[in-house]
């Protein structure tokens, strides 16, 4: 393509949504290739680079390219062979790949080392020295404080484990946040939007030996409060979100913490994203092919791989907590207010009922990784149907009894058999029958690769038969996570088990009568 022929290109997030991320759960866990930042190309041109990088990632088969070095070379060659890109766009894409590759080498501590000219350490990154970046941050520890010993320690720990210059957790002075406006209330927290003056770090200046900031940009502010009714401390949310965000890019990016001096409330400062999964499906459901639906599922499951890898359970997965960036066409898990270590028994049951595993609702077992897998099944169904699961039921005791007794959403006609079977495995009443996150990732990734190998025109007819589904407008209250308390619930069972038990009981009753 001619380098000056930019005007011939056109872009739509929906048109490009088949180009999504599909990294290896073994290695590639840093999916972001975003050029949607100030000073890089310009909006349209950066978007095309994002699309091409996403496409290269989606086409990658980690069964063949089984380490970060082979994967980097595959992505690089795919970009160089992409005729839709101009020479300048290819150059920018290769630069972004190099940054991505540096992060992976530092995260997994593997690759060819070089001697840094400044600190003489053997570093892995080529575009910066990870030791210089960490030393720069450590030297600055005495120049800031949150006023809270635990918060200072947490942020310092995150900075000491920094992977790259564009992924640094900070204590952010509140006066650097301007034009703060209330947005909404999510769960127990108030959400605001603001301008962050100066913005986050994004690059290491090896000449000046200092970090450079990207410039002022929008951020989301989440006011943190203890949730006494749910026995949850705001510090737990901070700890888990910062720890995950410091490593993994399928997690909603958290830049750090600040404190409102007027009331003393601590506030999470996060990346602004475009919309949640529920709103996205409401707007785009009838436009999506199965190729695209499966890629949404791939992103969500990949994010959960990262969470479970840290021995954590999200505990509140639903479509309101799955967030979308239209420029990179990627999905992120957010809201870690109830995230916690595996196998901890909660005193209070909290969540959005249709997405909650029956064993969690009944409170009969310790919450395990399998409870998140059940929630994934409900998200898979929502992605297939375009509607929230079990939407026509009030969130009350009757719904709880139905879920515990095996009621599940009806599979939508046209759902691929492999997707359907995987979804049904994930919503099994027995947690031990559900796949673990690694098995789930392998199956959905294999399914994704199969669909990516098919030309778009050959799969258009596999779109769902959903045009005649009734669009239901329901109160927002039905989509809100909250504290639940139910007593004297039976053991969870699948629907077929319930049918058999009812038949036996009816037979016994019949014998007694006669």
C-alpha positions in Angstrom: 0.0 0.0 0.0 1.2 3.5 -0.8 2.5 5.3 2.3 0.5 8.4 1.4 -2.8 6.6 0.8 -4.1 7.0 4.4 -7.5 8.3 3.2 -8.5 5.0 1.6 -8.7 3.3 5.1 -11.8 3.2 7.2 -12.3 2.0 10.7 -15.0 0.7 12.9 -14.5 -1.0 16.3 -17.1 -3.5 15.2 -15.5 -4.2 11.9 -12.2 -4.8 13.5 -13.5 -6.8 16.5 -12.4 -10.2 15.1 -8.8 -9.0 15.5 -8.3 -9.7 19.2 -5.7 -11.2 21.5 -4.9 -14.8 21.8 -1.7 -15.3 23.8 -0.3 -18.4 25.4 -1.4 -18.8 29.0 2.1 -20.3 29.6 3.9 -17.2 28.5 2.2 -14.2 26.8 0.3 -12.4 29.5 0.8 -8.8 28.4 -1.7 -8.1 25.7 -1.7 -4.3 25.3 -0.5 -2.8 22.0 -2.2 0.5 22.4 -1.1 3.5 20.4 -4.1 5.5 21.6 -2.0 7.9 23.6 -1.1 11.6 23.1 1.7 12.3 20.7 1.7 9.0 18.8 0.6 9.2 15.1 -2.9 10.5 15.5 -6.1 8.7 16.3 -6.9 7.0 13.0 -3.3 6.0 12.2 -2.7 4.6 15.7 -5.9 2.6 15.4 -4.7 0.8 12.3 -1.5 -0.2 14.1 -3.5 -1.5 17.0 -5.7 -3.6 14.7 -2.6 -5.1 12.9 -0.9 -5.9 16.2 -4.1 -7.5 17.5 -4.5 -9.5 14.4 -0.9 -10.8 14.7 -1.6 -11.8 18.3 -4.9 -13.5 17.4 -3.2 -15.6 14.7 -0.5 -16.8 17.0 -0.7 -20.5 17.9 1.1 -21.0 21.2 1.2 -24.8 20.6 3.7 -24.0 17.8 5.3 -20.8 19.1 5.8 -22.1 22.6 8.0 -19.4 24.2 8.2 -15.6 24.3 11.0 -15.4 21.7 9.3 -17.5 19.1 6.1 -15.6 19.7 7.8 -12.2 19.3 9.4 -13.3 16.0 6.0 -14.5 14.7 4.3 -11.2 15.6 7.2 -9.3 14.0 7.1 -11.2 10.7 3.3 -11.0 10.6 3.5 -7.2 10.9 6.3 -6.9 8.3 4.1 -9.0 5.9 0.9 -7.0 6.5 0.2 -5.2 3.3 -2.5 -3.0 4.9 0.1 -1.0 6.8 2.3 1.8 5.5 6.0 1.8 6.1 5.7 4.3 9.0 2.9 2.2 10.6 5.1 -0.9 10.4 7.9 0.9 12.0 5.7 2.1 14.9 4.2 -1.4 15.3 7.7 -3.0 15.5 8.6 -0.4 18.2 5.5 -1.4 20.2 6.4 -5.0 19.8 9.9 -4.3 21.1 8.4 -2.7 24.2 6.0 -5.6 24.7 8.9 -8.1 24.3 11.0 -6.2 26.9 8.1 -6.5 29.4 7.8 -10.3 28.8 11.6 -10.8 29.2 11.6 -9.0 32.6 8.4 -10.7 33.8 9.6 -14.2 33.0 13.3 -13.4 33.7 14.5 -15.0 30.5 16.3 -13.8 27.3 19.7 -12.4 26.3 21.2 -10.0 28.9 23.2 -6.9 28.1 25.4 -4.7 30.3 23.8 -1.4 31.1 26.1 1.5 30.4 24.8 3.5 33.3 24.5 1.0 36.2 26.7 -1.9 34.8 23.9 -4.4 35.7 23.1 -7.3 33.4 19.6 -6.2 32.2 17.1 -8.0 30.0 15.2 -5.1 28.5 16.7 -3.6 25.3 14.8 -0.2 25.3 15.6 0.6 28.9 17.3 -0.9 31.9 14.9 -2.4 34.4 17.5 -1.9 37.2 17.9 1.8 36.4 14.1 2.3 36.4 13.7 0.6 39.8 16.7 2.4 41.3 15.2 5.7 40.1 11.9 4.9 41.8 13.6 3.7 45.0 15.7 6.9 45.2 12.5 8.8 45.2 10.8 6.9 48.1 11.7 9.7 50.6 10.1 12.4 48.4 6.5 11.2 48.8 4.2 9.6 51.4 0.6 8.7 51.6 0.6 9.3 55.3 -0.3 5.6 55.7 2.4 3.1 56.5 0.7 0.1 54.8 -0.1 2.1 51.7 3.5 3.4 51.4 4.9 -0.2 51.8 2.5 -1.5 49.1 3.3 1.1 46.6 7.0 0.8 47.3 6.8 -3.0 46.8 5.0 -2.5 43.5 7.6 0.0 42.3 10.4 -2.4 43.3 8.8 -5.0 41.1 8.2 -2.7 38.1 8.3 -4.4 34.7 8.5 -1.4 32.4 8.5 2.5 32.4 4.9 2.6 31.2 3.6 0.3 34.0 4.3 2.0 37.3 2.1 2.3 40.4 2.3 5.7 42.1 1.1 7.8 45.0 -0.6 10.6 43.1 -1.0 14.0 44.7 -4.7 15.0 44.8 -3.9 18.5 43.5 -2.8 16.9 40.2 -6.4 15.8 39.6 -8.5 18.5 38.0 -12.1 18.9 36.7 -13.4 16.1 38.9 -16.9 15.1 38.1 -19.3 12.5 39.6 -20.2 9.7 37.1 -22.1 7.0 38.9 -22.3 4.7 41.9 -21.0 1.2 41.3 -21.8 -1.4 44.0 -20.7 0.3 47.2 -18.4 2.9 45.6 -18.8 6.3 44.0 -17.1 6.7 40.6 -15.7 10.0 39.3 -13.9 11.2 36.1 -11.0 13.7 36.2 -8.0 15.1 34.3 -4.6 13.9 35.6 -2.2 16.7 35.1 1.0 15.3 33.7 -0.3 11.8 33.4 1.4 8.5 34.0 5.0 7.5 33.3 5.5 6.0 29.8 9.1 6.1 28.9 12.7 5.9 30.3 15.1 8.7 29.2 18.5 6.9 29.2 20.4 10.1 28.6 18.8 12.1 31.5 18.4 8.9 33.5 14.8 9.7 34.4 11.2 8.7 33.7 9.1 10.8 31.2 5.3 11.4 31.6 2.8 11.0 28.8 0.9 14.3 29.4 -2.5 15.2 30.8 -5.2 12.6 30.2 -8.6 11.4 31.6 -8.7 9.0 34.5 -11.4 7.2 36.5 -11.5 7.8 40.3 -13.0 5.2 42.6 -13.7 6.3 46.2 -12.7 3.6 48.6 -14.8 2.7 51.6 -15.0 -0.1 54.1 -18.0 -2.3 53.5 -19.0 -3.2 57.0 -22.1 -5.2 56.0 -19.8 -7.4 53.8 -16.9 -7.6 56.2 -14.6 -6.1 53.5 -11.8 -3.6 53.9 -10.9 -1.1 51.2 -7.3 -1.9 51.7 -7.8 -5.5 50.4 -9.2 -4.1 47.1 -6.2 -1.8 46.8 -3.7 -4.5 47.6 -5.1 -7.0 45.0 -5.9 -4.5 42.3 -2.4 -2.9 42.5 -0.7 -6.2 42.6 -2.5 -7.5 39.6 -2.3 -4.3 37.6 1.4 -4.1 38.2 1.9 -7.3 36.2 -1.0 -8.0 33.9 -2.6 -5.9 31.2 -5.9 -7.8 30.9 -6.7 -6.2 34.3 -8.2 -2.7 34.3 -5.1 -0.5 34.6 -4.6 1.1 38.0 -2.2 4.0 38.0 -2.1 4.3 41.8 -3.7 5.9 44.8 -4.5 9.4 46.0 -6.4 10.9 49.0 -9.1 13.5 49.1 -7.8 16.1 51.6 -11.3 17.4 52.3 -12.6 14.1 53.8 -9.6 11.8 54.1 -11.1 9.2 51.6 -8.5 7.2 49.7 -9.2 7.0 46.0 -8.1 4.5 43.3 -6.9 6.2 40.1 -7.6 4.0 37.0 -7.6 4.0 33.3 -10.7 5.3 31.5 -12.4 2.7 29.3 -15.3 3.0 27.0 -18.1 0.8 28.3 -18.9 -2.4 30.0 -19.8 -5.7 28.4 -23.5 -5.3 29.1 -23.7 -2.0 27.3 -21.5 -3.3 24.4 -23.8 -6.2 23.8 -26.9 -4.1 23.9 -25.4 -1.9 21.1 -23.7 -4.5 19.0 -25.1 -7.9 19.6 -26.8 -8.4 16.2 -23.6 -7.3 14.4 -21.3 -9.9 16.0 -20.1 -13.1 14.3 -19.1 -16.1 16.3 -15.5 -15.3 15.5 -15.9 -12.0 17.4 -17.9 -13.5 20.3 -15.3 -16.1 20.9 -12.6 -13.5 21.0 -14.4 -11.6 23.7 -14.6 -14.8 25.7 -10.9 -15.4 25.1 -10.0 -11.9 26.5 -12.1 -12.5 29.6 -10.7 -15.9 30.3 -7.2 -14.7 29.8 -7.7 -12.1 32.4 -9.0 -14.7 34.8 -5.9 -16.8 34.1 -3.9 -13.9 35.5 -6.0 -13.6 38.7 -6.0 -17.3 39.4 -2.3 -17.5 38.8 -1.9 -15.2 41.8 -4.0 -17.6 43.9 -6.8 -15.1 44.0 -10.5 -15.4 43.2 -12.4 -12.4 41.8 -15.8 -13.4 43.4 -17.9 -10.8 41.6 -17.6 -11.6 37.9 -20.5 -10.2 35.8 -20.9 -8.2 32.6 -20.9 -4.9 34.5 -17.3 -5.6 35.7 -16.0 -6.5 32.2 -14.8 -3.3 30.5 -14.0 -2.5 26.9 -11.4 -0.4 25.1 -12.6 0.2 21.5 -9.2 1.4 20.2 -7.4 -1.8 21.1 -10.6 -3.8 20.8 -9.8 -5.6 24.1 -11.5 -6.5 27.3 -10.5 -6.1 30.9 -11.7 -7.4 34.3 -12.3 -4.7 36.9 -13.7 -4.1 40.3 -11.7 -6.1 42.9 -13.7 -5.0 45.9 -14.4 -8.7 46.8 -11.3 -10.3 45.4 -9.5 -12.5 47.8 -7.3 -15.6 48.4 -8.6 -19.0 47.3 -10.5 -21.3 49.8 -11.4 -18.5 52.2 -14.9 -19.0 53.6 -16.8 -15.7 53.5 -19.0 -14.8 56.4 -21.3 -12.8 54.1 -22.5 -13.9 50.7 -22.1 -11.1 48.1 -22.6 -10.9 44.4 -25.0 -10.7 41.4 -27.3 -13.7 41.9 -27.5 -15.0 38.2 -23.7 -15.1 38.0 -23.1 -16.6 41.5 -22.2 -20.3 41.7 -24.8 -22.4 43.6 -22.3 -23.5 46.2 -21.6 -19.9 46.9 -25.3 -19.0 47.3 -25.9 -22.0 49.6 -22.8 -21.1 51.6 -22.1 -24.8 52.1 -18.5 -24.8 51.0 -15.4 -22.6 50.9 -15.3 -20.4 47.8 -12.9 -21.9 45.3 -11.5 -21.1 41.9 -14.5 -23.1 40.5 -16.9 -20.3 41.6 -15.3 -17.9 39.2 -15.5 -20.6 36.4 -19.3 -20.8 37.0 -19.5 -17.0 36.5 -17.5 -17.4 33.3 -20.3 -19.8 32.0 -22.9 -17.1 32.7 -20.8 -14.5 30.8 -20.4 -17.0 27.9 -24.1 -17.3 27.7 -24.6 -13.6 27.9 -22.1 -13.1 25.0 -24.1 -15.7 23.0 -27.5 -14.2 23.7 -26.9 -10.5 24.1 -28.9 -10.5 27.4 -28.1 -10.9 31.0 -28.7 -14.5 32.3 -32.0 -15.3 34.0 -33.3 -11.8 33.3 -37.0 -12.4 33.8 -36.7 -13.5 37.5 -36.7 -11.3 40.6 -33.6 -11.6 42.7 -35.3 -13.3 45.6 -35.5 -16.7 47.4 -37.4 -18.3 44.5 -34.6 -17.5 42.1 -32.1 -18.9 44.6 -34.0 -22.1 44.9 -34.2 -22.5 41.1 -30.4 -21.9 40.7 -29.5 -24.3 43.5 -31.9 -26.9 42.0 -30.2 -26.7 38.6 -32.0 -24.0 36.6 -29.7 -22.6 33.9 -30.3 -20.3 30.9 -31.6 -22.0 27.7 -28.8 -22.4 25.2 -29.4 -20.1 22.2 -30.0 -21.8 18.8 -26.9 -21.5 16.6 -24.4 -21.8 19.4 -21.3 -23.8 18.2 -21.3 -27.2 19.8 -17.8 -26.8 21.3 -18.8 -23.5 22.9 -22.0 -24.9 24.2 -20.4 -28.0 25.7 -17.7 -25.9 27.4 -20.2 -23.5 28.8 -22.3 -26.3 30.2 -19.2 -27.9 31.8 -18.5 -24.5 33.5 -22.0 -24.2 35.0 -22.1 -27.7 36.4 -23.6 -27.8 39.9 -20.6 -29.8 41.1 -17.5 -27.5 41.4 -15.3 -30.5 40.8 -16.8 -31.2 37.4 -16.0 -27.7 36.1 -12.7 -27.3 34.2 -9.9 -25.4 36.0 -8.7 -22.2 34.5 -5.8 -23.8 32.5 -8.1 -26.4 30.9 -10.7 -23.7 30.2 -8.0 -21.5 28.6 -6.7 -24.3 26.4 -10.2 -25.2 25.1 -11.3 -21.7 24.4 -8.0 -20.8 22.8 -8.1 -23.9 20.5 -11.7 -22.9 19.5 -10.5 -19.4 18.8 -7.7 -20.6 16.6 -10.2 -22.7 14.7 -12.5 -19.8 14.0 -9.6 -17.5 13.1 -8.5 -19.9 10.4 -11.9 -19.5 8.7 -12.5 -16.5 6.3 -15.1 -14.0 7.6 -17.4 -14.7 4.7 -17.6 -18.4 5.6 -18.7 -17.8 9.1 -21.2 -14.9 8.7 -24.0 -17.4 8.5 -23.0 -18.8 11.8 -24.3 -15.7 13.6 -26.9 -16.5 16.1 -30.6 -16.8 15.5 -31.4 -14.1 17.9 -33.2 -11.5 15.8 -36.5 -12.5 17.2 -35.4 -12.5 20.9 -37.4 -10.0 22.9 -35.3 -7.1 24.1 -35.9 -6.8 27.8 -35.5 -3.5 29.6 -35.0 -4.2 33.3 -34.3 -2.1 36.3 -30.6 -1.5 37.0 -31.2 -2.8 40.5 -31.4 -6.3 39.0 -27.8 -6.0 37.7 -26.2 -4.8 40.9 -24.1 -6.9 43.2 -25.2 -6.8 46.8 -25.1 -8.7 50.1 -27.4 -11.8 50.2 -28.4 -14.1 53.1 -30.5 -17.2 52.5 -31.0 -20.1 55.0 -32.0 -23.8 54.8 -31.0 -24.2 51.2 -30.6 -27.7 49.7 -27.4 -29.1 48.3 -26.8 -27.8 44.7 -27.6 -30.2 41.9 -28.0 -30.2 38.2 -31.4 -30.0 36.6 -31.4 -33.7 35.6 -30.6 -34.7 39.1 -33.6 -32.7 40.3 -35.9 -34.3 37.8 -34.8 -37.8 38.9 -35.2 -37.0 42.6 -38.7 -35.6 41.9 -39.7 -38.8 40.0 -38.5 -41.0 42.9 -40.4 -38.9 45.5 -43.5 -39.0 43.4 -43.1 -42.8 43.1 -42.8 -43.2 46.9 -45.8 -40.9 47.4 -47.8 -43.0 44.9 -46.9 -46.2 46.7 -47.9 -44.8 50.1 -51.3 -43.7 48.7 -52.0 -47.2 47.3 
